[in-house]
Amino acid sequence: MKIFRAMGALACILTAGCAATKTSSPPPPSAAPADAATAPTPAVSASTATGQASAAVQIHGINPADLDRSASACANLDQFGNGGWLKANPIPPDQSYWGSFSILFEENRDKLHTVLEKAAANPAAPGSDERKIGDFWASCMDEAAIEAAGIQPLKPEFDAIQKITSTADLQAQIAHLQGFSNVVFHFTAEQDRRNSREVIAIASQGGLGLPDREYYTKTDDASKTLRDQYVAHVTKMFELLGDPAAQAAANAKTVLAIETRLAEASMKPDEARDSEKTYNRMDLAALSRLTPNFSWTAYFKAVGVSPAAVNVAQPLFFEAVNKELRATLLSDWKTYLRWHLIHSAASDVSTPFVDEDFAFYGKILQGTPENEVRWKRCVVAADAALGQALGKAYVHDYFPPAAKASADTMVKNLVTALRDDLKTLPWMGEATRAKALDKLAAFRPKIGYPDVWRDYSALTIDRGPYVLNTQRASVFETRRLLSKVGKPVDREDWQMTPPEVNAYYDPQLNEIVFPAGILQPPFFDAKADDAVNYGAMGAVIGHEMTHGFDDEGRKFDAIGNMTDWWTAEDLKNYEARAKCVQDQFSAYTFEGQHVNGKLVLGESIADLGGLGIAYRAYRAALAGRPEPPPIDGLTADQRFFLAWARVWSANVRPELSRLLMNTNPHPLPEFRANGAPSNLPAFAAAFSCKPGDAMVRQEICQIW
C-alpha cells in the first residue's frame, strides 16, 4: 500500500513519515520508506521479545545493563552508552533496523492491534470511523479472499492502460494512476513559500522504482549489480502478471530505460533540499511553454483542481518529461504504467506478488531476511489509510491528558531556553536577533493529537477486496490534499498520525508537532528523573525547534514566508558555522563511503542545537535546587547525555545503511549519537574528557 502525503518542507526527527521510498514492510526509523513516508501469531510485547526489562522490573531511566563499560564515553559515546543494549538486542529477522524507536513502534503497534481487533469483532454503525477501521482490518486479514482474488480486482486498471491509443489517453491515465501510484511525477498542494496564506499546487520529480536518481546514474560495480537485480525483479513481476518470459524481460528493460531518463533529469538529494532552488511559481501559460507536449488544462480537469499557479519544483525534470512524451512509444509508456500499477499494489494482493516484492525491496535493498507476519503489516496499513480514525481510539485508550500536559510543560521550558540563547548569541546582530525572536514567539506547538479530527465520510471502506480499500484510501488522501488548493490554509491539519513515533517542524506553518506515539518511554517517562527526560525527549523537542533555524528553516520568517530576514554579516557568520557542521559529518564514513555532509546538514544542525538547548533547559530547571545525586554511579549530567545516546541506540543492517547513506537527510544513528555531544563542553566536563579524545573536537561547531 502506498499513501502519498504532502510533507512539503517538513523537517522530522526521523525520515520515516517524511519521505516516500517504497518498502513492503513498515519503515525502519531514519529510513526513507513508506511514509513514514512508510504485519497472527499471538502478539508478543516488544519488551519481552527483545531483551528489554519486563513490566515487573522495568527500568525508569538509564539501565546499567545497556552500557559497555569496557568502552570510553570520551572515545565513543554511542559504544559506551549503548554497547550492552546493542549486544543484547540483535536485529529480528523481519527487521532491517532495530533500536529505541523500534521498541516503541512495536509497543504502539500492539496497542493498535488491540484497537483494530475490537473494531472488527464489534462492527459499529455503517459509515462511522469505527466501522471503517474495523472493515479495513477485516479485509486486510482475510487471506483466503485475497489469495482467491489474485490480481482480478486490478483488472479494470490494467484494461484501461491497455486501451491507451493516444497521447491524450496516456496523460489521462497518468492523472488517474497518480491517485495511488508513483507515475512520472508527483502533484499535490502546498503553501506558497512566498505567501504562506495561499495554498497552491506543486509538481515535483518522481516516477522511479528505485529509491533515488543515484541508483540509476552511478557506474560502480555495486550499482550496476543492483540495477541488474532490479531488472530481474521487474521481469519476475511481469511474469506473475502472465507475460511470457522473453516479453517480461524486454518489458523490464523498457521500464529501466524510461526510469533512467527520468532519473538523469532529476535533482540530486542534497539539491532537492534547497527550498529556493525548488521554488519556481508558474501560471498556466508558463506551464504550457515549459511542457508544450503536456496538456495541463486537461490534467487539472482530471485531478479536479483549478490552480492559479503551480510551483514547478524541478523545471529541468519537466522539460525531460515533455521530451519523453513525444520520444517514447505509447507501447513503452503502457509497459511503464503496468509496472507501476503492480508495483504500487504488490503488497496488497496475493502471496506470489507479496513475496517477490519483498524479495527485492525488503531483502536486497534493506537486507531483511523475513517479511513481517500479516497482522503487523495490516496494522501499519490501517494507520496509513485511516490514521486519524485509528488515532482517535488510540489516544482515548493510551494517552491520558496528564501526558499531554507534561509534554506541554517541557516544550515551554525548551522555548524559554532557546529564547535566552537567541538573546545572548555573540555572533548575531540586533536586527536579525529581533526577527529570530519574533519567529520563536510565533512558534505553535501541537502535542499528542489534533484538536480537529479528520473527516473520513467521503472514504468508502468495506470488507471486499483489500487492494481496493488501499487504493480508495490513497485516492481519498490525494483528493483531500488537492482540495486545499485555492482555499485558506488549514492550520489545524496534522501531517502525522497520533500513534506515529516521530515529530516534525513545518517552516511554513512555523509549528512544532509531537504525536502521542513518541511521548512515551524511553523518550518521555514520567517516572524517570529530569536528566533523562531532558536528554531524550527534551533534545527531540529542541531538535524540532532548531529546525526553524537550520540551513533551510532559517529562510522562512515568523509567518512562514520564504524571505531574507538576515543581515549580510549575520548570514556570513551563520554559514561559516553551518560549514563547520557540514565538514564534521562529511568526515564520517561507513564502509569507506563518506557521509554527504550537505545532505544531512539540516538534521545535524538540529541535533546540535536541540541537544544544547535541552541541556540549558535542564540546568535551568534545576536552578535553586540541590544537584541531583548519582544513580548507579552516574551523575545527572552523565545521565542526560546517555539518554541522548539511547535515543539513537540501533543495530542497522549494512544494506539499509548503504541506502540511508545514499538518500537520507538524517545521518546514521551512531553518527547522531556522537556528533552533537562532541561539540559540547558540558559533555566533556560530564565525563572528564580531555583535549585529544575522539569525543572532544579540536574545532568545536557551535551555532545555537
C-alpha positions, 0 to 999 in steps of 0.5 A: 500500500502506498499513501502519498502525503504532502510533507512539503518542507517538513523537517522530522526527527526521523525520515520515516513519515517524511519521505516516500521510498517504497518498502513492503514492510513498515519503515525502519526509523531514519529510513526513507520508506513508506511514509513514514513516508512508510504485519497472527501469531499471538502478539508478543510485547516488544519488551519481552521479545527483545531483551528489554526489562519486563513490566515487573522490573522495568527500568525508569531511566538509564539501565546499567545493563545497556552500557559497555563499560569496557568502552570510553564515553570520551572515545565513543559515546554511542559504544559506551552508552549503548554497547550492552543494549546493542549486544543484547538486542540483535536485529529480528529477522523481519527487521532491517533496523532495530533500536529505541524507536523500534521498541516503541513502534512495536509497543504502539503497534500492539496497542493498535492491534488491540484497537483494530481487533475490537473494531472488527469483532464489534462492527459499529454503525455503517459509515462511522470511523469505527466501522471503517477501521474495523472493515479495513482490518477485516479485509486486510486479514482475510487471506483466503479472499485475497489469495482467491482474488489474485490480481482480478480486482486490478483488472479494470486498471490494467484494461484501461492502460491497455486501451491507451491509443493516444497521447491524450489517453496516456496523460489521462491515465497518468492523472488517474494512476497518480491517485495511488501510484508513483507515475512520472511525477508527483502533484499535490498542494502546498503553501506558497513559500512566498505567501504562506496564506495561499495554498497552491499546487506543486509538481515535483520529480518522481516516477522511479522504482528505485529509491533515488536518481543515484541508483540509476546514474552511478557506474560502480560495480555495486550499482550496476549489480543492483540495477541488474537485480532490479531488472530481474525483479521487474521481469519476475513481476511481469511474469506473475502478471502472465507475460511470457518470459522473453516479453517480461524481460524486454518489458523490464528493460523498457521500464529501466530505460524510461526510469533512467531518463527520468532519473538523469533529469532529476535533482540530486538529494542534497539539491532537492533540499534547497527550498529556493532552488525548488521554488519556481511559481508558474501560471498556466501559460508558463506551464504550457511553454515549459511542457508544450507536449503536456496538456495541463488544462486537461490534467487539472480537469482530471485531478479536479483542481483549478490552480492559479499557479503551480510551483514547478519544483524541478523545471529541468525534470519537466522539460525531460518529461515533455521530451519523453512524451513525444520520444517514447512509444505509447507501447513503452509508456503502457509497459511503464504504467503496468509496472507501476500499477503492480508495483504500487499494489504488490503488497496488497494482493496475493502471496506470489506478488507479496513475496517477490516484492519483498524479495527485492525491496525488503531483502536486497535493498534493506537486507531483511531476511523475513517479511513481517507476519500479516497482522503487523503489516495490516496494522501499519496499513490501517494507520496509513489509510485511516490514521486519524480514525485509528488515532482517535481510539488510540489516544482515548485508550493510551494517552491520558491528558496528564501526558499531554500536559507534561509534554506541554510543560517541557516544550515551554521550558525548551522555548524559554531556553532557546529564547535566552540563547537567541538573546545572548548569541555573540555572533548575531546582530540586533536586527536579525536577533529581533526577527529570530525572536519574533519567529520563536514567539510565533512558534505553535506547538501541537502535542499528542493529537489534533484538536480537529479530527479528520473527516473520513465520510467521503472514504468508502471502506468495506470488507471486499477486496483489500487492494481496493480499500488501499487504493480508495484510501490513497485516492481519498488522501490525494483528493483531500490534499488537492482540495486545499488548493485555492482555499485558506490554509488549514492550520489545524491539519496534522501531517502525522498520525497520533500513534506515529513515533516521530515529530516534525517542524513545518517552516511554513506553518512555523509549528512544532508537532509531537504525536502521542506515539513518541511521548512515551518511554524511553523518550518521555517517562514520567517516572524517570528523573529530569536528566533523562527526560531532558536528554531524550525527549527534551533534545527531540523537542529542541531538535524540532525547534532548531529546525526553524533555524537550520540551513533551510528553516532559517529562510522562512520568517515568523509567518512562514514566508520564504524571505531574507530576514538576515543581515549580510554579516549575520548570514556570513557568520551563520554559514561559516558555522553551518560549514563547520557542521557540514565538514564534521559529518562529511568526515564520517564514513561507513564502509569507506563511503563518506557521509554527504555532509550537505545532505544531512546538514539540516538534521545535524544542525538540529541535533546540535542545537536541540541537544544544547538547548535541552541541556540549558533547559535542564540546568535551568530547571534545576536552578535553586535546587540541590544537584541531583545525586548519582544513580548507579554511579552516574551523575545527572549530567552523565545521565542526560547525555546517555539518554541522548545516546539511547535515543539513537541506540540501533543495530542497522543492517549494512544494506539499509545503511548503504541506502540511508547513506545514499538518500537520507537527510538524517545521518546514521544513528551512531553518527547522531549519537556522537556528533552533537555531544562532541561539540559540547563542553558540558559533555566533556566536563560530564565525563572528564574528557580531555583535549585529544579524545575522539569525543572532544573536537579540536574545532568545536561547531557551535551555532545555537 
